[in-house]
Amino acid sequence: MKAISTPAAQKTRVLQVIASSRGGGAEHVRCLVHGMDRQRYAFTVVMPEDGGHVTGADLIALDGTCFVALGLSAGFSLGVLLRLRGVMRQGQYQIAHCHGMRAALYARLASLTLRPQPKLVFSIHGFAAPHYMPPKRQALLGLERCLAGATDAWVCVSRAERDALLRSGVAPAARVHLIRNGIEWQRFASVQEQRASMRETLRLPAGAFVATTVCRLYRPRDFSTLLRAFQQVRAALPQTHLLIVGDGPLRDKVEQEMAALSLTQVVHLLGMRRDVPQILGATDVFVLASKGWEGLPLTVLEAMAASVPVVASDVGGTREAVLDGETGYLFQPGDVAALALHLRALADDPVLARQVGQRGQARIRELFTAERMARETAALYQQLMS
C-alpha cells in the first residue's frame, strides 16, 4: 500500500473508493476529482492497479490528489477490509464516496467501526443485482438492505437506474439522488481532424466504413447480437470493419464467435487503449449492444462528444442521452435485424450520419458535461456536511 499524506485540515476530506481501474467507473472518478474545487476539497482515491486505462499516475497528476493502490478482491477478504479501514482511519475523511457494489461493501463495513464515521455516499454505475438469477439476486438485495443504515446517500447516474433502485426497496427515496454522468467533452471535440492518420495507424482501408464499440468484454454486453448484425452489414458492404476496444472475461468467447462467423479478418480486437478519443475520430458509427442493464454508459457520451452517431440497445439510461432518430438510434436488446438496419442506414447516407453526430455533440455540450456533474456532486457533499 502506498503512503498517503494527510490532506489540509481546512478542506473537506473526501475518499473516493472504486474496485477496478477498468471501465467507465474509473474514468468517472477521474473526471469527478478533476472537476471539483481544490480550494474546498482534498481527495484521496483508493483503486487497484489492475491494468485499466486510468492509472495511479493519472490521479496523482490531478493537483493535490493522493492515491492508494489497493486491490478490492472479488468475494470477501478480511485483509483488504482491514487495510481499507486503516486508510480511512489515518485520513480521517469526512466523506467516503464509493463507486460500485464491491467498493461500497468494503467501505461501509470499514466505516462502521470508525469514530467519527464519514458520511457514506454510494454511486451505482449500473444496478445489476435485480438481473441475477435467484438465490444470488436475493442475497445481493438482502445485503444491500442490511447495509442501508450505513449509507447516507445513494447516487444514480440515470433516471432509469434511480427508478430501478427504488423499485428494489433497498433505499429510501429521500436518500437517493440523481446525478447524471458527465464527461470532459473538449477531449473529443476535435478528434475528427486526426481521422486519416489514425486510420493509417490502425491499418484500416482508406474508404472503409468503420463501426466501433468501446466497453469491457463482460456482462451486460451482448457481443453475439453485435457480431451477427455486423455479419449482415458486411455481406452488403464488404468494406465494413468493426473495432472492439476493451478487454475482459468474454474475450475468448468473442474470438470463438468471430471465427464461427468468418469475421476474424474484419473485426479487430484492440484490447485496452489509452487513445480512445483518436479511435473515435477514425470511426463512422459507434455501437453498444447490451442486455439486462446499463447505468449511463460513458462511451456513448464520448462518442456523441466526438460527433459520431450512436446505435445502442435501449436499456437503462442510454435513452436519456441518445434521442432515437435525432442523436442516434436505439434498438431492442437482441434484435439483430434492427441493429443491422440502423448501421446500413448510416453507411448509406453520410450526410444523415454527419447530422446525427453533430446533434449528438450539441446535446453532450448542453447536458452531459463534467462541470455539471462536479457541481451537482459538490452540492450533495455540502448537503451531507450541513
C-alpha positions in Angstrom: 0.0 0.0 0.0 1.4 3.4 -1.0 1.9 6.0 1.7 -0.5 8.9 1.7 -0.2 12.4 3.1 -3.0 13.9 5.3 -4.9 16.5 3.3 -5.1 20.1 4.5 -7.3 20.3 7.6 -9.4 23.2 6.5 -10.7 21.4 3.4 -13.4 18.8 3.3 -11.5 15.5 3.1 -13.1 13.1 0.6 -12.1 9.5 0.0 -13.1 8.0 -3.4 -13.2 4.2 -3.5 -13.5 2.1 -6.6 -12.9 -1.6 -7.2 -11.3 -1.5 -10.7 -9.3 0.8 -12.9 -11.1 -0.7 -15.9 -14.2 0.6 -17.5 -16.3 3.7 -17.1 -16.4 3.8 -13.3 -12.7 4.7 -13.1 -13.0 7.3 -15.7 -16.0 8.7 -13.8 -13.9 9.1 -10.7 -11.0 10.7 -12.6 -13.4 13.3 -14.2 -15.2 13.9 -10.9 -12.0 14.5 -8.9 -10.6 16.7 -11.8 -13.6 18.8 -11.8 -14.0 19.6 -8.1 -12.9 22.8 -6.4 -9.5 22.2 -4.8 -9.9 25.1 -2.5 -12.8 23.3 -0.8 -12.0 19.6 -1.2 -8.9 17.4 -0.7 -9.2 14.0 -2.4 -7.7 10.5 -1.9 -8.5 7.8 -4.4 -8.4 4.1 -3.4 -8.2 1.9 -6.6 -6.4 -1.2 -7.7 -3.7 -1.1 -10.2 -5.2 -3.8 -12.5 -4.2 -2.7 -15.9 -7.1 -0.3 -16.7 -6.9 2.9 -18.7 -7.0 5.0 -15.6 -3.7 4.8 -13.5 -2.5 6.0 -10.2 -0.2 8.3 -12.1 -3.2 9.9 -13.8 -4.8 10.6 -10.4 -1.7 11.9 -8.7 -1.3 14.3 -11.6 -4.6 15.9 -10.6 -3.5 18.8 -8.4 -3.1 17.6 -4.8 -4.8 14.2 -5.2 -3.4 11.3 -3.2 -3.6 7.7 -4.4 -3.7 4.4 -2.6 -3.2 1.2 -4.6 -5.5 -1.4 -3.0 -7.0 -4.5 -4.7 -10.6 -4.8 -3.6 -10.8 -8.5 -4.4 -13.9 -10.4 -5.6 -15.7 -12.2 -2.9 -14.6 -11.0 0.5 -11.2 -10.5 2.1 -10.7 -9.6 5.8 -7.2 -8.4 5.0 -8.5 -6.0 2.4 -11.2 -4.8 4.7 -8.6 -4.1 7.5 -6.3 -2.3 5.1 -9.1 -0.1 3.8 -10.1 0.6 7.4 -6.6 1.7 8.1 -6.6 4.1 5.2 -9.9 5.6 6.4 -8.8 5.9 10.0 -5.5 7.5 9.0 -7.0 10.1 6.7 -10.0 10.9 9.0 -12.1 11.5 5.9 -15.4 13.4 6.3 -16.9 11.8 3.2 -16.3 8.4 1.8 -17.7 8.1 -1.8 -17.8 4.6 -3.1 -18.4 3.5 -6.7 -19.9 0.2 -7.4 -21.3 -2.5 -5.1 -17.9 -4.1 -4.2 -16.3 -0.9 -3.2 -19.4 0.1 -1.3 -19.4 -3.2 0.6 -15.9 -2.8 1.9 -16.2 0.9 2.6 -19.4 0.6 4.6 -18.2 -2.3 6.7 -14.9 -0.4 7.4 -16.7 2.8 8.3 -19.0 1.1 10.9 -16.1 0.8 13.4 -14.7 4.3 12.9 -15.5 7.2 15.2 -16.4 9.7 13.9 -17.9 7.9 10.9 -17.5 9.6 7.5 -20.6 10.4 5.5 -21.1 7.5 3.1 -22.0 8.1 -0.5 -22.7 5.1 -2.8 -22.7 5.8 -6.6 -24.3 3.0 -8.6 -22.9 2.7 -12.1 -25.3 0.0 -13.3 -27.7 -1.6 -10.9 -27.1 -5.2 -11.7 -28.4 -7.0 -8.6 -32.1 -7.4 -9.9 -30.9 -9.0 -13.1 -29.1 -12.0 -11.4 -30.9 -15.3 -11.0 -32.1 -16.4 -7.6 -30.7 -17.0 -5.0 -27.9 -14.6 -5.9 -30.4 -11.8 -6.5 -32.0 -12.2 -3.1 -28.6 -12.4 -1.4 -27.3 -9.2 -3.1 -30.5 -7.3 -2.4 -30.6 -8.6 1.2 -27.1 -7.5 1.8 -27.9 -4.0 0.4 -30.9 -3.7 2.8 -28.7 -4.7 5.7 -26.1 -2.0 4.8 -28.7 0.7 4.0 -28.3 2.1 7.6 -24.6 2.7 6.9 -25.4 4.6 3.7 -26.1 8.4 3.9 -26.8 8.9 0.2 -27.1 6.8 -3.0 -26.2 8.5 -6.3 -27.7 7.1 -9.5 -26.2 8.2 -12.8 -29.5 8.0 -14.8 -33.2 8.3 -14.0 -33.7 4.7 -15.2 -31.2 3.5 -12.6 -32.9 5.6 -9.9 -36.2 4.0 -10.7 -34.8 0.5 -10.6 -33.1 1.2 -7.2 -36.4 2.5 -5.8 -38.4 -0.5 -7.1 -35.9 -2.8 -5.4 -36.9 -1.4 -2.0 -33.2 -1.2 -1.0 -33.1 2.6 -0.4 -35.5 5.2 0.9 -36.4 7.8 -1.8 -35.2 10.7 0.3 -31.6 9.5 0.3 -31.5 8.7 -3.5 -30.1 11.4 -5.7 -29.9 11.6 -9.5 -26.6 13.0 -10.8 -26.2 12.0 -14.4 -22.8 11.2 -15.8 -20.8 13.9 -17.4 -17.6 13.9 -19.5 -14.8 16.2 -20.4 -16.3 16.7 -23.9 -13.4 19.0 -25.0 -11.1 16.0 -25.2 -13.3 14.6 -28.0 -14.4 17.7 -29.8 -11.7 17.9 -32.5 -10.6 14.3 -32.9 -12.1 14.1 -36.4 -9.0 16.1 -37.5 -6.9 13.1 -36.8 -9.1 10.7 -38.8 -6.8 9.9 -41.6 -3.7 9.4 -39.5 -5.5 7.2 -37.0 -6.9 5.0 -39.7 -3.4 4.5 -41.1 -2.2 3.6 -37.6 -5.0 1.1 -37.3 -4.3 -0.3 -40.8 -7.8 0.4 -42.0 -8.6 0.8 -45.7 -9.0 4.4 -46.7 -12.6 4.0 -47.8 -13.8 1.6 -45.1 -17.0 2.1 -43.2 -15.8 1.7 -39.6 -18.1 0.7 -36.6 -16.6 0.8 -33.1 -17.6 -0.4 -29.7 -15.7 0.6 -26.5 -16.6 -1.5 -23.5 -15.5 -4.1 -21.0 -15.8 -7.6 -22.5 -18.2 -8.8 -19.8 -21.8 -8.6 -18.8 -24.1 -6.9 -19.7 -22.6 -6.5 -23.2 -24.1 -8.6 -26.0 -21.4 -9.5 -28.4 -23.4 -12.2 -30.1 -26.0 -9.7 -31.3 -23.3 -7.2 -32.3 -21.3 -9.7 -34.4 -24.3 -11.3 -36.1 -25.6 -7.8 -37.1 -22.2 -6.8 -38.3 -22.0 -10.0 -40.4 -25.2 -8.9 -42.2 -23.9 -5.4 -42.9 -20.6 -6.9 -44.1 -22.4 -9.1 -46.6 -23.9 -5.9 -48.2 -21.0 -3.6 -47.7 -17.7 -5.6 -48.0 -15.6 -2.6 -46.9 -17.1 -2.5 -43.4 -14.8 -3.1 -40.4 -15.6 -3.4 -36.7 -13.2 -2.2 -33.9 -13.7 -3.7 -30.4 -11.8 -1.7 -27.8 -11.5 -3.2 -24.3 -10.8 -6.4 -22.6 -12.4 -8.8 -20.1 -13.5 -12.3 -19.3 -15.6 -12.7 -22.5 -12.6 -12.2 -24.9 -12.2 -15.9 -25.7 -15.9 -16.3 -26.4 -15.9 -13.2 -28.6 -12.9 -14.7 -30.6 -14.7 -18.0 -31.0 -17.8 -16.4 -32.3 -15.7 -14.2 -34.7 -14.2 -17.4 -36.1 -17.5 -19.1 -36.4 -18.9 -16.2 -38.4 -15.7 -15.9 -40.5 -15.1 -12.4 -39.3 -11.6 -12.6 -38.0 -10.1 -10.5 -40.8 -12.5 -7.6 -40.4 -13.2 -7.5 -36.7 -10.3 -6.1 -34.8 -9.9 -6.7 -31.0 -7.7 -3.8 -29.9 -7.6 -4.5 -26.2 -7.2 -1.8 -23.6 -6.3 1.5 -25.2 -5.4 5.0 -23.9 -6.1 6.7 -27.3 -9.9 6.2 -27.3 -10.6 9.8 -28.4 -8.4 9.3 -31.5 -10.0 5.9 -32.3 -13.5 7.6 -32.1 -12.1 10.2 -34.6 -11.5 7.3 -37.0 -15.0 5.9 -36.5 -18.1 6.3 -38.7 -20.6 4.9 -36.2 -20.4 3.8 -32.5 -22.3 0.7 -31.4 -23.1 -0.5 -27.9 -25.0 -3.8 -27.7 -26.2 -4.7 -24.2 -28.8 -6.8 -22.5 -30.1 -6.6 -19.0 -28.9 -3.3 -17.6 -26.8 -0.1 -18.2 -26.3 2.9 -16.0 -25.5 5.7 -18.4 -22.5 4.5 -20.5 -19.6 6.9 -20.7 -18.5 5.5 -24.0 -21.9 6.5 -25.5 -21.4 10.1 -24.2 -17.8 10.1 -25.5 -18.8 9.0 -29.0 -21.5 11.7 -29.1 -19.0 14.3 -28.0 -16.8 13.2 -30.9 -19.7 13.8 -33.3 -20.0 10.1 -34.0 -23.6 8.8 -34.5 -24.6 6.2 -31.9 -26.6 2.9 -32.3 -27.3 1.4 -28.9 -29.5 -1.1 -27.1 -32.5 0.6 -25.5 -31.6 -0.4 -21.9 -31.0 1.5 -18.7 -30.2 5.2 -19.0 -28.9 5.1 -22.6 -32.1 6.7 -24.0 -31.6 9.7 -21.6 -28.6 10.6 -23.8 -29.5 9.0 -27.2 -32.7 10.5 -28.6 -33.9 7.9 -31.0 -33.8 9.2 -34.6 -32.2 12.5 -33.6 -28.9 12.0 -31.8 -28.6 8.3 -32.6 -30.7 5.1 -32.9 -32.0 2.7 -30.3 -32.9 -1.0 -30.8 -34.4 -3.6 -28.6 -31.9 -5.9 -26.9 -31.1 -8.9 -29.0 -32.7 -7.5 -32.2 -30.0 -8.4 -34.8 -32.1 -7.2 -37.8 -32.8 -3.7 -36.2 -29.2 -3.2 -35.4 -28.1 -4.1 -38.9 -30.8 -1.9 -40.4 -29.6 1.2 -38.4 -25.9 0.5 -39.4 -26.9 0.2 -43.1 -28.9 3.4 -42.9 -25.9 5.4 -41.6 -23.5 3.7 -44.0 -25.7 4.5 -47.0 -26.3 8.2 -46.1 -23.1 10.0 -44.9 -25.0 13.3 -44.7 -27.5 11.9 -42.3 -24.7 10.3 -40.3 -22.9 13.7 -40.0 -26.1 15.5 -39.0 -26.9 12.9 -36.3 -23.3 13.1 -35.0 -23.5 16.9 -34.8 -26.8 16.9 -32.9 -25.3 14.4 -30.5 -22.3 16.6 -29.7 -24.6 19.6 -29.1 -26.6 17.5 -26.6 -23.5 16.5 -24.7 -22.3 20.1 -24.5 -25.6 21.2 -23.2 -26.4 18.4 -20.7 -23.6 15.9 -20.0 -20.6 17.9 -19.0 -18.1 17.0 -16.3 -18.5 20.5 -14.9 -22.2 20.0 -14.3 -21.6 16.6 -12.8 -19.0 18.0 -10.4 -21.2 20.9 -9.4 -24.1 18.7 -8.5 -21.9 16.3 -6.6 -20.4 19.3 -4.6 -24.0 20.3 -3.8 -24.6 16.8 -2.4 -21.4 16.9 -0.4 -22.4 20.3 1.1 -25.9 18.9 2.0 -24.4 16.0 3.8 -21.9 18.1 5.7 -24.5 20.6 6.8 
